[in-house]
Amino acid sequence: MKDYAREENGAKIIMATSVDDRFPPEHMLDGKDSSFWMTTGMFPQEFVLALENPTNVSKITTLSMNVKKLAVEKSEKENSGSFEKVFEVELASRGDRLQTEVHQVSIRAKYLKFTLLSGHCENAAVNRISVVGEPVGS
Amino acid sequence: MKITDYTAVLRSKVAVCGNATVGKSALVSMYTSQGQKFPKTYSMTMGVDIILAQVPVPDTTILVELFLYDTAGYDVAKDTLAPNWDGIYYAILVYDVSSQESFESCKEWLEELKKARLDRERPLKAVLVATKSDLPAQRHQVSNDVAEVWANANGMEFFAVSSAPPGLNVEAPFTAIGKAIHKNYEEKLTAYQDACQNY
């Protein structure tokens, strides 16, 4: 199955609330678990993932460190200002080890907004996101 | 440095505590206005004022944004403050050199702040600031030496400042807190990088 949250598949991060040039949000789309986007202090933190085309999404996976509460919202249309909640989840603390969160969903999305509502420590990190599904109309 | 030259912006909440009229708001105002705004008349802070202060970390391209929780210094307000300190691990404790009582109160403020921590394992990083250092020597009730000894014994750096224009040493406590936040961030980064090497 194709991972639509990869840079080579046309995905982009169009907004992120934390900036450290050494750990840019694009690190979440490079397919590697070893690189990450770092949040630089305080919560909530957000980023918006734009898929290349509207997609029927069946699975959303996040790999992160020290995230406590995570919410995911979606928007179907090209130019829509509003988002609808997909899921919200509380992640257990694993110290400085990876948290893997897999959610089976059945949604159509062009944009996905990830909100880190709280963390297990001051700075959380997101190593990778993966969005699996089918192109709309297939 | 221009804002676009910074390569990272770190953010953190910082409590500003101390008795009423020691000059907490004046200190904050002088720092955030780069010496341009000293409040000429007294204005009592009710509850909490939240002020953003930008601190460049020396010798880096990193900017720290302090969300200063400038709290009311009156005793009656003390109980209502703790909820605002939710998740605060940095503080600027302020006393007035001409008031022994305000120095003694810093000990209480420190305890209150420690109690308010969400994670009791995590140390509170604070600095101690003596304001009104420009007052003539005969009006000083607290000696800098005594204050510095107490500060160091509690893991704090000590700064004697004067907020009255042109201002003396006003940047130092903010820079110290900014550096501490930066250090904490870099340590976390290194820990994450080490942890991720094997993935």
Chai-1 contact restraints between the chains, C-beta under 6 A:
chainA,res_idxA,chainB,res_idxB,connection_type,confidence,min_distance_angstrom,max_distance_angstrom,comment,restraint_id
A,V19,B,A8,contact,1.0,0.0,6.0,A-B,restraint_1
A,V19,B,V9,contact,1.0,0.0,6.0,A-B,restraint_2
A,D20,B,A8,contact,1.0,0.0,6.0,A-B,restraint_3
A,D21,B,T7,contact,1.0,0.0,6.0,A-B,restraint_4
A,D33,B,Y199,contact,1.0,0.0,6.0,A-B,restraint_5
A,S34,B,C196,contact,1.0,0.0,6.0,A-B,restraint_6
A,S34,B,Y199,contact,1.0,0.0,6.0,A-B,restraint_7
A,T40,B,L10,contact,1.0,0.0,6.0,A-B,restraint_8
A,G41,B,L10,contact,1.0,0.0,6.0,A-B,restraint_9
A,G41,B,R11,contact,1.0,0.0,6.0,A-B,restraint_10
A,G41,B,S12,contact,1.0,0.0,6.0,A-B,restraint_11
A,M42,B,R11,contact,1.0,0.0,6.0,A-B,restraint_12
A,M65,B,Y192,contact,1.0,0.0,6.0,A-B,restraint_13
A,D96,B,A191,contact,1.0,0.0,6.0,A-B,restraint_14
A,D96,B,A195,contact,1.0,0.0,6.0,A-B,restraint_15
A,N123,B,K188,contact,1.0,0.0,6.0,A-B,restraint_16
A,A125,B,Y192,contact,1.0,0.0,6.0,A-B,restraint_17
